[in-house]
Amino acid sequence: MILFYRLSSFAVALLSGLGFASFFLGWVHPYVTIVLTVLCVGLILGRLLGWHVKTFQFWHLLGTPLLFLVSSFGPFFLLENNLSKILLSLIVVGLLFFFVEHVFSFTHLPINYQPFTLEYLSQLLHILSVFFVSILGFGLSLFLQTPLWFLSLLFFLILFFIVYGTLWVGKVDPIRARPYAFAGALLTTELFAALSFLPTGFYTNAAFLALGVYVFLGLSRAHALHKLSKEVLRRYISVFVVLTFVITLTSQWV
């Protein structure tokens, strides 16, 4: 049985790779590809996690990679360069493989698990998920004129899960984490709505939004754990200013 669980990361990587290949080569309709890929990966992860649906640990370790996988298909609809699509699929498949590998160690071989690995990987996948979801959201708003209120509602729900999950895996008390999750989701949704009116491309807006989420997650976790100091605040502000400057200079303004 342990061998079956051990192969989960390889199965997830293989199925995700096949999903991207099907999407890229047009074997079946893109929507069918996404649904089947996510469903198969979800079943493998659920089996790996023992279907403990009454625990947030199950939903976090299941939802984080699935959200990352689903959101990564968003840029595929908008990217025009085939090399960029291949590179994106390789990055996503590689990160999913490493995440599921550590989930396996965490749940079935804890003696081999490296402390804080899932914490850092979860935050990375969450930030990238925000970036991918933002690209899709701004793209839908621009090209299909999707109502902003509908996109904002979906974004709020996704960000609530991301912020709460990041704080939970960071060992923040669940009761203490909820106000941060609500505030983070609300502020980020407002930022999403505000950015949609700027004369910038959706990649630029998504980069700004992902940067804002990164800073909020870092500062809120430090504050919730009573570790917020001048040094920590200075570090995040410096990262925010430098990356904002870089994004602004490299962006194309309409």
N, C-alpha and C positions, 0 to 999 in steps of 0.2 A: 504493500500500500504506500509506503514511504517513497518508493520509486515513482509511483503514479504522481504523487505530489511534486516530486523532484523535477519531473518533466514539464511542470506547469509553465515555467518561464519560457521554455523553448516552444511550447505549443502556442502561447500568447504571441510570441515574436513571429512565429510562422504564420498564424492566422492574420495578424496585423499586416505583415508583409504581403500576403495574398490579397488582402483587402485593398491595399494601396495599388498593387499591380492591376487588379481588376478595375479599379477606379481610373487608373492611368491609361490602360489599354482598351477600356470600354467594353469589357466582356459582358457585363450586364448593366442595367440602369444604375446610375450612381446612388440613388436612394436605397435601392435594394442591397447594393454592396455595403453601404454604411450600416443598415439595420442588421444584416446577417453577420457582419464582422463584429459589431458591438455585442450582439446577442451571444455569439459563440465565445468571445473573450469573457463576457460576463458570467457565463456558465462555468468556465474553467476557474475563474477567480472565486466564484461562489463556492465551488467544490473545494478549492484550496483552503478557504476560510471556514469551512464546516457549516455554512448556512446558519450562522448565529445571528439571525436577523433582528434579535431584540437588543443587540449591543451596538453602540455607535462605532466601536472599533471595526465591526464588520462593514458598516456603511461607509466609513472613511476609507478603509483599505480597498473597498470595492469601487466606491464613487470616484476617488482621486484618479486612478488610471483610466477609468471609463470616460470621465469628463475630459481628460487629456486626449484620449483617442478620438472621441467624437469631435471635439473642438479643432483637432488638427486637420480634419477633413475640410474645414471651412476655407483655409487658404488655397486648397486644391481647386476650389471653384473660381478663384480669382487670379492665381498665378498663371502666367502665360509661358514662362520659360520652363522647358522640360527638365533641364538640369536642376533648377531650383526645386521642382517637385520631387525629383529623385533624392536630392539631399535632405529635404524635409522628411520624407518617408523613412530614410535611414536613421535620422536623429530620433524620430518618434519611436520607431521599432527598438532602437538601442536603449532608450530611456525606459521604455516599458519592460524590456527584458531585465534590466538591472533592478527596477522597482519590484517586480514579481519575485526575482531571486531573493531579495531581502525580506519580502513578505513571507516567503517560504521559510527562511532561516528564523524569522521572528516568531512564527506560529508553530513550526514543527522541529526546528533544531536551534533553540534559543542559545545553546552553548556556542554556536558559530556566529551568532548575530553581533554585529558591531554597534555599540550604543550610539544613539542619535542619528544613525544612517537614514532611517525612514523619515525622521524629522526633517532633515535637510533635503532629501529627495522629494518629499511631499511639498515642501515650500517651492522647490524648483519647478515641479510639475504644475503647481497652482499658478505661479507667475506666468509660465508659458501658456497655460490654459486661458488665463485672462487675456494674454496677447492674441491668441488664436480666436477666442470668442469675440474680442473687440474688432478684429479684422472683419469677421463675418458680419457682426452687427452694423458696423459703419458701412460695409459694402451693401448690405440689404437696404439700409436707409438711403444710400446714394443711388443705387441702380434700380431697386424695386419700389422705392418710396414706402417701405414698410413703416407703419405708424411708430413714432418715437416712444409713445407710452407703452406699447406692447414690448418693444425691445428693452425698455428700461425696467419693466416688470420682470422679464426673464433674467436680465442682468442682475437685478437685486437679489433674486433667489439664488443664482449661481454664486454671487459674491458672499452671501450669508453663509453658504456651505463652505466656501473656501476659507473665509476668515475664521469661522468657528472650528473647522477642521485643522487649520494651521495652529491655532491656539491649543486645541485639544491634544494634538500630537506633541506640542511643546510643553505638556504637563501643566497647563493652566487649568484651574478648577472650572468645571463646566458651567456652574452658576455665574462665576466671574467672567467667563468667556462670552456669554450671551450678549451683554450690553455692547461689548467691543464688536461682536459680529454684526449686530444691528446697526451700530454707528458706522462701521466700515462699509457695510453694504449700501447704506443710505448715501454716505459721502461719495463713494465711488460711482454710484448710479447718477448722482448729480453731476459729477465730473464727466461721465460718459455723455450725458445730455448736453452739457456745455460744449464739449469738444466737437460734437456733431455739427455745431454752427460755425466752427472755425474754417478758414479757407485753406485747409491742409488735406493731404491724402489720408486714406484710412490706415495706411501703415504707420504714418507719423502719429496719428491720433491713438492708435493701439499701443505704440511705444510709450507715449506719454502716460497712458492709463496704466499700463503694466508697471511703469516706474513708480507711479503714485501708489499702487497696491503694494509694491515691494517695500516702500518706505513705511507705509501704514502698518503692514504686518510686522516689520522689524521693531518699530517703536511701540506698538500696542503690546506685543509679546514681552518686550523688556519692561514696560510699565506694569503689566499684569503680574509679572514675576518679581516686581519690586527691584529690578536691576537697571532701571533707567537712570543714566548718569549724564553729566555734561560731555564726557568722552563719547558715549554711545550716540547722544543727540548730535554732537558735532560730526561724527562719522557719517551718519545717515544724511544730514544736511549737505555735507560735502559731496557725497555720491549723487544726491538729487540735483545739486547745482551743476556739477560737472556733466552729468548725463543729459540734463535738460539743455545745456549749452551745446553739446554735441548733436543732439537730436534736432535742435533748432537750426544749426548751421548746415546740416546735411539734408534738410527737408526741402521739398519743392512746394512753394506757396502759390496758390492759385490767384 
